[in-house]
């Protein structure tokens, strides 16, 4: 076991040393670019990766491996420093921004992403994980709103704040006017409970501006007057 770990470490060090060569890196990059530009190669590789992820237990295996990797001491700090260093490269932020904008400007891309997000948000397991109402609960919630119940009663029944209940109702097209006070009713008069005795105002002295130059001259004169 110890021998296999040493052999694995030697192979990893040798591979890193090979990839540090500028000529080897450029050669492999050009080869991979040519390979990915072949007709049908991208679709074939994508289908193989999706089939591998759909194997029974593959998702749990990958999840456990990723969690174990992120629990390693110093791995999180190392990845964070590497990501920050990449984003600090001149022109990298502009390059990524232009690439993202180009993707969203493709015909049908916005509709595709919208349909995908709607399908994900409609899943009851996903909604329960995010703390959202499921579709059945949302129907029951909206039925309570349509029945005319107050947001305070609804919030008590659903264990949420009245503001959250109002926000959910507005997002689903239930708009209510806020209860306003009747302006025809006379306003209650305010009674003064404690009356403070009137104190005569004392005239304030004019503020004297004390500049830094005057402070410097004062300190200089004081230092000269101190006997040595």
C-alpha positions, 0 to 999 in steps of 0.5 A: 500500500505504501509502495503504491502511494509512493509510485503514484506520487512519483508519477504525479510529480513526473506528469507535472514536470512534463506539463510545465514545459511550454512546448509540450503544453502548446502542443497538447493544447493545439492537438486537443483543439483540433480533436474537439473541432472534428464533426461529431466528436463533441456530441459523442463525448458529451453523450458518453459523459452523460451516460457515465453520470447516469450509472447507478451509484455514480452520482453518489460516488462522485459526490463523496469524492468531491466532498472528501477532496474539499475537506482536505486541509488547505485545499479550499484556500489553494483553490480560492487563491488560484481562482482569484489569481486567474480573475486578476489576469489582464483582460480575463474578466472582459474575455469571460464577459464577452463569451457569456454575452455571446452565449446568451445571444444565440437564437433560442438560448434564452428560451432553452435556459428558461425552460430548464430553470422552470423544470428544475423549480417545478420539482417538489424535491428541489422546492422542499430542499430550498424551503419553497412551497410545493405545487400542492402547497402552493395551490392550497396557499393561493386558495387561502388568499383567494378566499379573502383571508388576511395575510396575518392569518395565512402567515400564522397557518403557514409559519411565515411572516406576513411580508413573505405571504404577501410576496408569494401572493404577488408573485403568483398574480394575487395583488391586493391593495394595502389597507389604508386609514379612512381619512374621513374619520377625525384623527385622535388628538395627542395629549402632552403627558410631560411638559418641560419647563422653558429654559432661557436660551444662552447665547452661544459664543462665536467659534474661533477657527484654529488652523493647523499653522497656528497650532504648529506655531503654538507648539513651537513656542512652547518647546522653546520656552521649556528649559533644557 
